[in-house]
Amino acid sequence: MGTDVSENQKREAAAAALAEVKPGMRLGLGTGSTARYLVDLLGIKVAAGFEVVCVPTSEATAAQARALRIPLTDLEATPHLDLTIDGADEIGPGLALIKGGGGALLREKIVAAASDRLIVIADQSKLVDALGRFPLPVEVNAFGLGATRRALETVLAGEQAEGGLTLRVASEGEPFVTDGGHYVLDALFGRISAPKALSSALLEIPGVVQHGLFLDLCDRAYVAGPDGVRTYDA
């Protein structure tokens, strides 16, 4: 798929989901290449007088929203949201997701859990029969990294993962640091046969802060392809 086609589809999915945003809503704003289109489109509506208050899931999204003069709040002042719209790296059966390719998985999950509904937007390349082809991001504490990595490798071995663990690095070659000050280990499974069991196993490791499996959180997906946007409900 050409880059221009893929980008057009991301924008189409974002535009379709934006129709669900009603005046006065408390809205969570996602992070990533597809979510950026949503924020841009929302900015146009806000400039025309549309009223909404938003919680961004990353510093990057917050900066984009502020530049567009989208009113922002946080989960301290607004702990309950009506809706969050975000992207996804993979969309599997039952709208199980892998997220975190952009490094904002912890805040994305916190915001999604604080929302009545989570909608994801994506192009059709993100639809999969089983999760795991995209590396699963695992956010970890910088302290004890070696021990945490060893424990994660044990979990991967038990899952018969196809690949190993990779410490995510920034463009300067230093470890990528999340907005929360953590590192990210990307785990390549190839195929995740039991996502819920894997989720529990990962969260039992003391150094793991959170992971990119979003299970039983997503209510609807808008997925754009060459024939338009299709809607999938959980």
C-alpha positions as CSV (number, residue, x, y, z in Angstrom):
1,M,0.0,0.0,0.0
2,G,1.4,3.4,-0.9
3,T,2.1,5.9,1.8
4,D,-0.3,8.4,0.4
5,V,-3.1,5.9,0.2
6,S,-2.4,4.7,3.8
7,E,-2.4,8.3,5.1
8,N,-5.7,9.1,3.3
9,Q,-7.3,6.0,4.9
10,K,-6.1,7.1,8.4
11,R,-7.7,10.5,7.8
12,E,-10.9,8.8,6.6
13,A,-11.1,6.7,9.7
14,A,-10.5,9.7,11.9
15,A,-13.2,11.7,10.2
16,A,-15.7,8.8,10.6
17,A,-15.0,8.5,14.3
18,L,-15.2,12.3,14.9
19,A,-18.9,12.1,14.0
20,E,-19.3,10.4,17.4
21,V,-18.0,13.4,19.3
22,K,-21.0,15.5,20.6
23,P,-20.9,19.1,21.9
24,G,-19.9,19.3,25.5
25,M,-18.2,15.9,25.6
26,R,-15.2,15.1,27.8
27,L,-12.9,13.4,25.3
28,G,-9.7,11.5,25.5
29,L,-7.3,12.2,22.6
30,G,-5.0,9.4,21.5
31,T,-1.4,9.4,20.3
32,G,0.1,8.3,17.1
33,S,-0.1,8.9,13.3
34,T,-3.8,8.2,13.0
35,A,-4.8,10.1,16.1
36,R,-3.0,13.1,14.8
37,Y,-5.5,13.4,12.0
38,L,-8.3,13.2,14.6
39,V,-6.8,16.1,16.6
40,D,-6.3,18.2,13.4
41,L,-10.0,17.6,12.4
42,L,-11.2,18.3,15.9
43,G,-9.2,21.6,15.8
44,I,-11.1,22.7,12.8
45,K,-14.4,22.1,14.6
46,V,-13.3,23.9,17.7
47,A,-12.2,26.9,15.6
48,A,-15.7,27.0,14.3
49,G,-17.2,27.1,17.8
50,F,-17.6,23.4,18.7
51,E,-17.3,23.0,22.5
52,V,-15.4,20.1,23.9
53,V,-12.8,19.5,26.7
54,C,-10.1,17.0,26.1
55,V,-7.5,14.9,28.0
56,P,-4.4,14.1,25.9
57,T,-2.7,10.8,26.2
58,S,0.8,12.1,25.6
59,E,2.8,15.3,25.7
60,A,3.0,15.3,21.9
61,T,-0.8,15.2,21.6
62,A,-1.1,17.9,24.3
63,A,1.3,20.1,22.3
64,Q,-0.7,19.5,19.1
65,A,-4.0,20.2,20.8
66,R,-2.7,23.4,22.4
67,A,-1.5,24.7,19.1
68,L,-5.0,24.2,17.7
69,R,-6.5,25.9,20.8
70,I,-8.4,22.8,21.8
71,P,-9.5,23.1,25.5
72,L,-7.5,20.7,27.6
73,T,-8.0,19.2,31.1
74,D,-6.5,16.3,33.0
75,L,-7.8,13.3,35.0
76,E,-7.3,15.1,38.3
77,A,-9.9,17.8,37.3
78,T,-11.9,15.5,35.0
79,P,-11.6,11.9,36.2
80,H,-14.5,10.6,34.1
81,L,-14.6,10.9,30.4
82,D,-17.4,10.2,27.9
83,L,-15.2,8.9,25.1
84,T,-11.6,8.3,24.0
85,I,-10.6,8.0,20.4
86,D,-7.2,6.5,19.7
87,G,-5.2,4.6,17.1
88,A,-4.0,0.9,17.3
89,D,-1.1,-1.1,16.1
90,E,-3.1,-4.3,15.8
91,I,-6.8,-5.0,16.0
92,G,-7.6,-8.6,16.7
93,P,-10.7,-10.7,17.3
94,G,-13.2,-9.2,19.8
95,L,-11.4,-5.8,19.3
96,A,-8.5,-6.9,21.4
97,L,-5.7,-4.5,20.6
98,I,-1.9,-4.0,20.7
99,K,-1.1,-0.4,21.3
100,G,2.0,1.5,22.3
101,G,4.0,1.8,19.1
102,G,4.2,5.5,19.8
103,G,5.4,4.9,23.4
104,A,2.3,6.3,25.2
105,L,0.7,3.0,26.2
106,L,0.5,3.7,29.9
107,R,-1.3,7.0,29.6
108,E,-3.4,5.6,26.8
109,K,-4.6,2.8,29.0
110,I,-5.3,5.0,31.9
111,V,-7.3,7.4,29.8
112,A,-9.2,4.6,28.1
113,A,-10.1,3.0,31.4
114,A,-11.4,6.3,32.6
115,S,-13.8,6.6,29.6
116,D,-17.3,5.3,29.1
117,R,-16.2,4.2,25.6
118,L,-13.0,3.6,23.6
119,I,-13.1,3.9,19.9
120,V,-10.0,3.1,17.8
121,I,-9.3,4.3,14.3
122,A,-7.0,2.6,11.8
123,D,-6.3,1.7,8.2
124,Q,-7.1,-1.9,7.3
125,S,-3.5,-3.1,7.5
126,K,-4.0,-3.1,11.3
127,L,-6.6,-5.9,11.2
128,V,-5.2,-9.3,12.2
129,D,-6.5,-12.8,12.8
130,A,-4.4,-13.1,16.0
131,L,-2.4,-10.5,17.9
132,G,1.4,-10.7,18.0
133,R,2.8,-10.0,14.6
134,F,3.5,-6.4,15.8
135,P,5.9,-6.3,18.7
136,L,4.2,-6.0,22.0
137,P,5.4,-2.9,23.9
138,V,6.1,-3.5,27.6
139,E,6.7,-0.4,29.7
140,V,9.3,-1.1,32.4
141,N,11.0,0.7,35.3
142,A,14.5,1.8,34.5
143,F,15.6,0.5,37.9
144,G,16.3,-3.3,37.7
145,L,16.2,-3.4,33.9
146,G,18.4,-6.4,33.7
147,A,16.3,-8.5,36.1
148,T,13.0,-7.3,34.5
149,R,14.3,-8.3,31.1
150,R,15.3,-11.7,32.3
151,A,11.9,-12.3,33.8
152,L,10.3,-11.2,30.5
153,E,12.5,-13.5,28.6
154,T,11.2,-16.4,30.7
155,V,7.6,-15.4,29.9
156,L,8.5,-15.3,26.2
157,A,10.1,-18.7,26.3
158,G,6.9,-20.1,27.9
159,E,4.8,-18.6,25.2
160,Q,7.1,-20.0,22.5
161,A,7.6,-16.5,21.1
162,E,9.2,-16.2,17.7
163,G,11.5,-13.4,18.6
164,G,13.1,-11.8,21.6
165,L,13.1,-8.5,23.5
166,T,14.4,-5.3,22.1
167,L,15.1,-2.2,24.2
168,R,13.5,0.7,22.3
169,V,16.0,3.4,21.5
170,A,15.5,7.1,20.7
171,S,16.9,8.7,17.5
172,E,20.1,9.6,19.4
173,G,20.8,6.0,20.3
174,E,19.9,6.4,23.9
175,P,17.1,4.4,25.5
176,F,13.6,5.8,24.5
177,V,12.0,7.3,27.6
178,T,8.2,7.5,28.0
179,D,6.4,10.6,29.3
180,G,6.3,8.7,32.6
181,G,10.1,8.3,32.7
182,H,10.1,4.6,31.9
183,Y,11.8,2.4,29.3
184,V,10.0,0.2,26.7
185,L,11.0,-3.3,25.8
186,D,9.4,-4.6,22.6
187,A,8.5,-8.3,22.7
188,L,8.0,-10.1,19.4
189,F,5.7,-13.1,19.9
190,G,4.6,-13.7,16.4
191,R,1.3,-15.0,17.6
192,I,-0.4,-14.5,21.0
193,S,-2.6,-17.5,21.6
194,A,-3.9,-16.5,25.1
195,P,-3.8,-12.7,25.5
196,K,-5.5,-12.6,28.9
197,A,-3.1,-15.2,30.4
198,L,-0.2,-13.3,28.9
199,S,-1.4,-10.0,30.3
200,S,-1.5,-11.5,33.8
201,A,1.9,-13.0,33.5
202,L,3.5,-9.8,32.4
203,L,1.8,-7.7,35.1
204,E,3.1,-10.1,37.8
205,I,6.7,-9.1,37.0
206,P,7.6,-6.4,39.5
207,G,9.5,-4.2,37.1
208,V,6.7,-4.1,34.5
209,V,4.7,-0.9,34.7
210,Q,2.2,-1.8,32.0
211,H,1.9,-3.5,28.6
212,G,0.3,-2.8,25.2
213,L,-2.4,-5.5,25.3
214,F,-5.7,-3.6,25.5
215,L,-8.2,-6.3,26.3
216,D,-12.0,-5.7,26.9
217,L,-11.5,-2.0,26.6
218,C,-12.4,-1.2,23.0
219,D,-16.0,-0.7,22.1
220,R,-15.8,0.2,18.4
221,A,-13.3,0.4,15.6
222,Y,-13.4,2.5,12.4
223,V,-11.2,0.8,9.9
224,A,-10.6,2.5,6.5
225,G,-9.8,0.5,3.3
226,P,-10.0,1.1,-0.4
227,D,-13.8,0.6,-0.3
228,G,-14.3,3.1,2.5
229,V,-14.7,2.9,6.3
230,R,-16.0,-0.2,8.0
231,T,-17.3,-0.2,11.5
232,Y,-16.5,-3.1,13.9
233,D,-18.3,-3.4,17.3
234,A,-17.1,-5.5,20.3
